[in-house]
Amino acid sequence: MAKNMQPIAKRARALGLSPAVMGYSKKTSNRNPGGNMRRKKSEYSMQLTEKQKVKFVYGILEKQFRAYYEKAEKAEGKTGEELLTLIERRLDNVVYRLGLAATRREARQLVNHAHFTVNGKKVNIPSYLVKVGDVIAVKEKSRSTTRFKSIADGETAAVAAPKWLQKDANLLGGKVIALPQRDDIDFPVEEHLIVELYSK
Protein backbone atom coordinates (compact mmCIF):
# COMPACT_ATOMS: atom_id res chain seq x y z
CA MET A 1 0.00 0.00 0.00
CA ALA A 2 1.35 3.44 -0.97
CA LYS A 3 2.07 5.81 1.90
CA ASN A 4 2.58 9.54 2.07
CA MET A 5 5.68 10.03 4.21
CA GLN A 6 6.15 13.78 3.75
CA PRO A 7 7.43 15.71 6.82
CA ILE A 8 4.35 17.30 8.37
CA ALA A 9 5.53 20.71 9.59
CA LYS A 10 7.68 21.49 6.56
CA ARG A 11 5.01 20.47 4.04
CA ALA A 12 2.21 22.23 5.93
CA ARG A 13 4.21 25.46 5.97
CA ALA A 14 4.93 25.20 2.25
CA LEU A 15 1.18 24.88 1.57
CA GLY A 16 0.27 27.74 3.90
CA LEU A 17 -1.39 25.47 6.47
CA SER A 18 -1.14 25.34 10.24
CA PRO A 19 0.16 21.94 11.46
CA ALA A 20 -2.79 22.07 13.90
CA VAL A 21 -5.06 21.23 10.95
CA MET A 22 -3.20 17.93 10.76
CA GLY A 23 -3.56 17.32 14.49
CA TYR A 24 0.03 18.37 15.27
CA SER A 25 -0.57 21.36 17.53
CA LYS A 26 3.03 21.56 18.78
CA LYS A 27 4.86 21.05 15.52
CA THR A 28 6.61 24.05 14.02
CA SER A 29 9.30 24.56 11.45
CA ASN A 30 11.80 27.43 11.66
CA ARG A 31 13.70 26.52 8.54
CA ASN A 32 13.93 29.09 5.77
CA PRO A 33 11.94 31.84 7.57
CA GLY A 34 11.91 33.95 4.42
CA GLY A 35 10.67 31.09 2.29
CA ASN A 36 7.26 32.64 1.70
CA MET A 37 8.75 35.81 0.23
CA ARG A 38 8.67 34.54 -3.31
CA ARG A 39 7.62 35.96 -6.63
CA LYS A 40 3.97 35.98 -7.61
CA LYS A 41 2.61 32.53 -8.36
CA SER A 42 1.26 31.61 -11.75
CA GLU A 43 -2.38 30.61 -12.16
CA TYR A 44 -1.37 26.97 -12.64
CA SER A 45 0.82 27.07 -9.54
CA MET A 46 -2.06 28.37 -7.41
CA GLN A 47 -4.40 25.68 -8.75
CA LEU A 48 -1.84 22.96 -8.10
CA THR A 49 -1.19 24.22 -4.57
CA GLU A 50 -4.89 23.99 -3.67
CA LYS A 51 -5.07 20.42 -4.94
CA GLN A 52 -1.89 19.46 -3.07
CA LYS A 53 -3.27 21.06 0.08
CA VAL A 54 -6.39 18.87 0.13
CA LYS A 55 -4.43 15.74 -0.77
CA PHE A 56 -1.95 16.47 2.02
CA VAL A 57 -4.53 17.20 4.73
CA TYR A 58 -6.48 14.00 4.07
CA GLY A 59 -3.48 11.84 3.12
CA ILE A 60 -4.78 10.96 -0.35
CA LEU A 61 -2.63 10.08 -3.34
CA GLU A 62 -3.27 11.31 -6.89
CA LYS A 63 -5.09 8.31 -8.37
CA GLN A 64 -7.63 8.19 -5.55
CA PHE A 65 -8.04 11.97 -5.53
CA ARG A 66 -8.81 11.94 -9.24
CA ALA A 67 -11.47 9.27 -8.64
CA TYR A 68 -13.09 11.48 -5.98
CA TYR A 69 -13.07 14.40 -8.40
CA GLU A 70 -14.75 12.39 -11.15
CA LYS A 71 -17.41 11.23 -8.69
CA ALA A 72 -17.98 14.82 -7.49
CA GLU A 73 -18.26 16.01 -11.08
CA LYS A 74 -21.19 13.66 -11.68
CA ALA A 75 -23.01 14.73 -8.51
CA GLU A 76 -25.55 17.55 -8.31
CA GLY A 77 -24.30 20.82 -6.90
CA LYS A 78 -20.94 22.58 -7.15
CA THR A 79 -18.16 20.16 -8.08
CA GLY A 80 -15.59 21.71 -5.73
CA GLU A 81 -17.88 21.58 -2.70
CA GLU A 82 -19.01 18.05 -3.56
CA LEU A 83 -15.35 17.00 -3.75
CA LEU A 84 -14.50 18.34 -0.29
CA THR A 85 -17.58 16.94 1.43
CA LEU A 86 -17.10 13.58 -0.29
CA ILE A 87 -13.55 13.29 1.04
CA GLU A 88 -14.72 14.45 4.48
CA ARG A 89 -16.89 11.30 4.65
CA ARG A 90 -13.89 8.95 4.59
CA LEU A 91 -13.85 6.59 7.57
CA ASP A 92 -10.32 7.55 8.62
CA ASN A 93 -11.37 11.21 8.70
CA VAL A 94 -14.51 10.37 10.71
CA VAL A 95 -12.40 8.47 13.26
CA TYR A 96 -10.16 11.54 13.54
CA ARG A 97 -13.14 13.92 13.79
CA LEU A 98 -14.63 11.84 16.62
CA GLY A 99 -11.40 12.23 18.59
CA LEU A 100 -10.53 8.54 18.41
CA ALA A 101 -7.13 9.33 16.86
CA ALA A 102 -4.78 12.28 17.35
CA THR A 103 -4.13 12.70 13.61
CA ARG A 104 -5.57 11.46 10.34
CA ARG A 105 -2.42 9.40 9.82
CA GLU A 106 -3.01 7.62 13.11
CA ALA A 107 -6.70 7.19 12.24
CA ARG A 108 -5.77 5.59 8.91
CA GLN A 109 -3.46 3.16 10.67
CA LEU A 110 -6.07 2.27 13.31
CA VAL A 111 -8.69 1.61 10.61
CA ASN A 112 -6.20 -0.51 8.66
CA HIS A 113 -5.65 -2.58 11.81
CA ALA A 114 -9.40 -3.27 11.99
CA HIS A 115 -10.12 -1.52 15.30
CA PHE A 116 -13.51 -0.16 14.16
CA THR A 117 -16.95 -1.32 13.16
CA VAL A 118 -19.56 0.44 11.04
CA ASN A 119 -23.09 -0.62 11.95
CA GLY A 120 -21.63 -3.55 13.89
CA LYS A 121 -19.51 -4.88 11.01
CA LYS A 122 -15.72 -4.71 10.95
CA VAL A 123 -14.37 -2.25 8.36
CA ASN A 124 -10.64 -1.91 7.70
CA ILE A 125 -10.75 0.35 4.63
CA PRO A 126 -9.74 3.97 5.43
CA SER A 127 -11.44 5.28 2.27
CA TYR A 128 -14.81 3.72 3.18
CA LEU A 129 -17.43 6.46 2.76
CA VAL A 130 -19.88 6.76 5.64
CA LYS A 131 -23.50 7.75 5.08
CA VAL A 132 -26.29 9.20 7.22
CA GLY A 133 -27.35 6.75 9.93
CA ASP A 134 -24.03 4.89 10.08
CA VAL A 135 -22.79 4.09 13.59
CA ILE A 136 -19.00 4.00 13.99
CA ALA A 137 -17.61 2.31 17.09
CA VAL A 138 -14.38 0.90 18.46
CA LYS A 139 -14.44 -2.89 18.22
CA GLU A 140 -15.16 -4.65 21.53
CA LYS A 141 -11.79 -6.42 21.58
CA SER A 142 -9.92 -3.17 20.93
CA ARG A 143 -11.43 -1.20 23.82
CA SER A 144 -8.95 -2.59 26.34
CA THR A 145 -5.94 -1.28 24.37
CA THR A 146 -4.01 1.60 25.94
CA ARG A 147 -5.04 4.03 23.19
CA PHE A 148 -8.79 3.59 23.59
CA LYS A 149 -8.73 3.00 27.33
CA SER A 150 -7.14 6.43 27.83
CA ILE A 151 -9.99 8.00 25.82
CA ALA A 152 -12.66 6.08 27.76
CA ASP A 153 -11.08 7.07 31.09
CA GLY A 154 -10.95 10.74 30.10
CA GLU A 155 -7.15 10.86 30.08
CA THR A 156 -7.11 12.18 26.52
CA ALA A 157 -8.27 15.73 25.79
CA ALA A 158 -11.83 15.70 24.47
CA VAL A 159 -12.32 16.84 20.88
CA ALA A 160 -15.51 18.58 19.76
CA ALA A 161 -17.08 16.69 16.85
CA PRO A 162 -18.43 18.62 13.85
CA LYS A 163 -22.20 19.15 13.72
CA TRP A 164 -22.74 16.31 11.23
CA LEU A 165 -21.40 13.75 13.72
CA GLN A 166 -22.87 12.79 17.08
CA LYS A 167 -20.34 11.47 19.58
CA ASP A 168 -21.21 8.57 21.85
CA ALA A 169 -18.79 8.18 24.75
CA ASN A 170 -20.23 4.79 25.76
CA LEU A 171 -19.71 3.37 22.30
CA LEU A 172 -16.29 4.99 21.92
CA GLY A 173 -17.54 6.23 18.61
CA GLY A 174 -20.47 8.09 17.15
CA LYS A 175 -23.20 8.36 14.57
CA VAL A 176 -23.44 10.16 11.23
CA ILE A 177 -26.52 12.37 11.67
CA ALA A 178 -26.11 14.41 8.45
CA LEU A 179 -23.82 14.73 5.47
CA PRO A 180 -20.94 17.19 5.91
CA GLN A 181 -21.39 20.67 4.41
CA ARG A 182 -18.87 23.09 2.93
CA ASP A 183 -18.63 25.05 6.20
CA ASP A 184 -17.52 21.88 8.01
CA ILE A 185 -14.17 22.05 6.20
CA ASP A 186 -11.89 23.60 8.82
CA PHE A 187 -8.90 24.70 6.77
CA PRO A 188 -8.55 27.40 4.10
CA VAL A 189 -8.98 26.05 0.58
CA GLU A 190 -10.20 27.54 -2.68
CA GLU A 191 -11.79 24.49 -4.23
CA HIS A 192 -12.79 26.30 -7.42
CA LEU A 193 -9.09 26.37 -8.34
CA ILE A 194 -8.99 22.56 -8.18
CA VAL A 195 -11.98 22.40 -10.51
CA GLU A 196 -10.24 24.80 -12.89
CA LEU A 197 -7.12 22.63 -12.83
CA TYR A 198 -8.96 19.44 -13.74
CA SER A 199 -11.16 21.22 -16.28
CA LYS A 200 -8.20 22.06 -18.54
Summary of the structure (lengths in Angstrom):
residues: 200
radius of gyration: 17.5
end to end distance: 30.0
largest distance: 54.5
contacts: 547
relative contact order: 0.15
helix: 44%
strand: 10%
